[in-house]
Structures are given as C-alpha cells and as structure tokens.
Amino acid sequence: MRDLRAQKINMNCFDIGDAKAVFSDGGNVTEYLRSKTDSRTNSSNIIEIAYDLQAGSYIEGVKANSEKLTAYTAELSSILSPYISSDMSLLDVGTGELTTLAFLMKRGALRPSDIYAFDISWSRLYRGLSFWNETVGEDNFNLRPFVADIKDIPLRSKSIDVITSSHALEPNGGSLPLLLRELFRICRGHLILFEPSYELNSEAGKARMDKLGYIKDIEGAVTALGGTLKDTIPLENVANPLNPTVCFVIQPPPTEDDYQQSLGGDAIFSVPGSDFPLKPSNGFMVSAEAGLVFPILKGIPVLKASSAILATSLF
C-alpha cells in the first residue's frame, strides 16, 4: 500500500507538504515560498497557500481576545459611517475569515443594502461563514461571499458603491497599481482602505515590510492612476506597532460609467476581470458569452480565473 504521507501535492510548482511543515514549525510561509522562486514579491499563489494553511487561526485569536477587535472595528465604523447608507452596496476585499467584517456589522451602525466579501482562500471563507453566523446571524444581512483574486475581480464595472479592506492589499508588494486599477474599475463611490503605510512607519517597521514584500506608496499609486487620495487617517488601535494601520480614503478617477444603474444579487457577478455576466445554473456559475463555467463549493462560488472550465458545448 502506498504511503500517502510520502506523496507530494504541488500547486503551480510549490510543494504544499513542505509549506505545511514550515507553517507547523512556526515559520513564515510567504518568505519560504518566495525563497523557492527567488522572488522579492508575493504572487497570488504564494498568498493563497500561506493564508489557506492558517485558516481558522484568526477566529481562534478573536475568541481568545475579542477586546482588540472590538476596539479596532469601533474605530473603523466611525470612519465608514459617513460614506455608507442603507441603499448602498459594500465590498470587503480580502475578507479572510470574516472576523473584522462580522464585528463591524454586529455593531449595528452600518446597514448596507448588499454586502459582498471575497478572499483568495476558500478555506478561510468556509471557516469564516460559521463565525459570521454565530456572531451576526445568518439572515441579518444580505451577505454574498465568493473566492476571488484581487487582480481579477469577478464583479461588473462600476457595480459597487463602497469598497473596504483590512490589511488585504498588504502582502501584494509589486502589484499595487494593478490591484488599484481593478478596484477603480468596479467602484463607483469610494475606496476606504485600512492598510499599512510604509511612509508613516518606523525604520524597524519599514525593514519588516521590505522583508515580507508588503506594499508601498499608496498615495503615489493612486495619483498615477488618476485617482484622488481624499484623506489619510492613522488609526489608534493597531495590533502590531511595526505594522500600524492607516485609513486611506480614495476616490476613483472619473469615467463615463460612474453613474451606472445599481446592480444587485447575481446580476453583479462577471467573468473575473471583465463585464461578461455570470449567472447561477445547476450548481455552477456560468457565462454563455464567454463559454466558461465556475464551480460552487459548499455554497461558495470559486471565481478565480484559474478555476474556470471552458465548456462551450454546454451553451
């Protein structure tokens, strides 16, 4: 009988077994995977593997010490409140295990009409939905979770009113302009991003961000793409002094599509990075125009470009 423990499972040239061993030993998985490719930045695959291996750890941390997240989300709520009304849609980018979003919504100050939330890791979303139901309640908000890559978001252009994040863009050093361009494409209101600021960090903090391949110069990237940085607000409640959170209030560059009619429900979904509509059908998300099919696993649509199945004969 074959020894299953000796089998190697590869994900785009990475050995998941080795990555698991690094994680179990307390090592930094992103740093390890970068070393395997001699890269100074984190690819989408590296980020997905690193976060998928730690699925559930954020929930455990919150349950062990909820006071920090309560104070953090209270500060987030006070900043977000002027920008979100009951007729607006909200997208949480890189939502992880839904811990921050759940604590933010349970406060009751924010009542967006629709909440969309995605992460690159299916496992984190799967764990997070149980936490959401325990914390907020399954029917209190219209939550639409899905798996996606920030580089190719499966939502139609100018379909979201407000986009927020909490250290989600953080590990994508080298890809910041690409991520912002995609966020600008789908946003018709404001980006309110809670991310670390390299420029406002200490020298020790900057060295840490350099080592981990974190983003830099958000203001410069926003300006270069034609957007407007309306405000920069350092937060008081930070989990790590070497990685302080700053709120960046950003207005996308104006386009002819800024006043597109509001979309809701399934009408908002599209083939990643495009405006080809995606609709649910027989347990899948399908696009007749593109001839593509995407899986739905445990009720969570997996809408990454790498998950697409070419199935033109289906249509």
MODAUR-V9261 format. One line per field, one symbol per residue. phi: phi as a letter, one per 30 degrees, with the letter a starting at -180 (. if undefined). psi: psi as a letter, one per 20 degrees, with the letter a starting at -180 (. if undefined). A space follows every 50 residues. Layout:
BEGIN
phi = ???
psi = ???
END
This chain:
BEGIN
phi = .ddddddcccbhicdddddddddddidcddddddddchccbcdddddddd dddcejddddddddadddddddddddddddedcbcdcccbccdhdicidd dddddddjdcbddbbcbbbdcddddddddddedddcjdcdbdcbdadace dbddbdehcbdbcbabhcdedcejceedddddddecccbbcbccbdcddc dddddddddddciddbhdddddddcjdbddabbdddcbdbedbddbcccb cdddbdceceedcbhddddbeeibcddcbdahibcbbddcicbbdbchic dcccedcdcdbdddc
psi = pqohhiqpoqnljpohghhgggghjjrogggghhhhjlqirprhgggggg hhhjphhhgggghhnihghghghgggghghgiiprijqqppoplicjjgg gghghihihpmqhpoppqqioghggghhhggghhghphjhqnpnqqprph hnplqqplipgpprqnkhhgjlpijghgghhhhhgipieqpnpnrqoghj rrhhhghghghikrqqlgggggghjjrpohqoopqhoqhohilqpppoop pqqqrhjhkqqpqrciihqrppjajoqpqpoljrpqohgikqpqqookjo pnlqhiiqpomhih.
END
